[in-house]
Amino acid sequence: MTDLSHLANVAEILGAIVVIGGVVFAIIQMRSLRQQRRELAAIELFRSFGNANFNKAYETILAVPEGLSRTELNSRAPGVSSCATLICTTMENIGVMTYQRIVPFQVVHNLMGSSAVLLWRRLDKWVAALREDLQNPEAFEWFQWLSERLVQFGTMDPEPAYVSHKDWEPSSLHQHLGS
């Protein structure tokens, strides 16, 4: 009888170990999945900047001086309003993804931090007039939020990347060189 009791105890212990192992494996898999999701979101963020329409809109809006009213901005050239809408819509999506922590703030900051702030400064009055016309204070709210957060937390690297990271080397280079 003691052998049967001993086997039952061993089976219980093994069962507990399997359950604990399963929980640990599930946690590891969930973290891996979350990391993959962030990486895919960062890739999509990068792709949005490679889009020819976005690049044209980006150039157009950057050429506009800060502080123009919506009427002044729209009268600058044909299609400026469409460019502004494309920029605002893209930045709105990036703001939401940043707030939801789908894309890490540091990735957004590194990819387009100063650009988003420069674009917002050129479009803030345009957005304010649009909000008034639509009677919707939430229009492009996440673009504004993103720009404000990038200004608030933008002092992470006071120098440009080419200066502050000039000694950077890929980690795999160290591994292959035996460092």
Residue pairs with C-beta under 8 A, 6 or more apart in sequence:
37 102
38 102
38 103
38 104
38 107
41 97
41 102
41 103
42 103
42 104
42 107
42 111
45 94
45 97
45 103
45 107
45 108
45 111
45 112
46 111
48 54
48 90
48 93
48 94
49 55
49 58
49 111
49 112
53 86
54 86
54 87
54 90
56 83
57 82
57 83
57 84
57 86
57 87
58 87
58 115
58 119
60 77
60 79
60 80
60 83
61 80
61 83
61 84
61 87
61 119
61 122
61 123
62 118
62 119
62 122
64 73
64 76
64 80
64 122
65 122
66 121
66 122
67 125
68 76
68 122
68 125
68 126
69 125
69 126
69 129
70 125
70 126
70 128
70 129
70 130
71 129
73 80
73 81
73 84
73 122
73 123
73 125
73 126
74 80
74 81
74 126
84 123
84 126
87 119
87 123
88 123
88 127
88 140
88 143
89 140
91 116
91 119
91 120
91 140
91 142
91 143
91 146
91 147
92 140
92 141
92 142
92 143
93 142
94 103
94 108
94 112
94 116
94 142
94 146
95 141
95 142
95 143
95 144
95 145
95 146
96 142
97 103
97 108
98 105
98 108
98 146
98 149
99 142
99 145
105 149
105 153
106 156
108 116
108 146
108 150
109 150
109 153
109 154
109 156
110 161
113 150
113 154
114 150
114 154
116 143
116 146
116 147
116 150
117 147
117 150
117 151
117 154
119 147
120 143
120 144
120 146
120 147
121 147
123 143
124 144
127 139
127 140
127 143
127 144
130 139
130 140
131 137
131 138
131 139
131 140
157 164
158 164
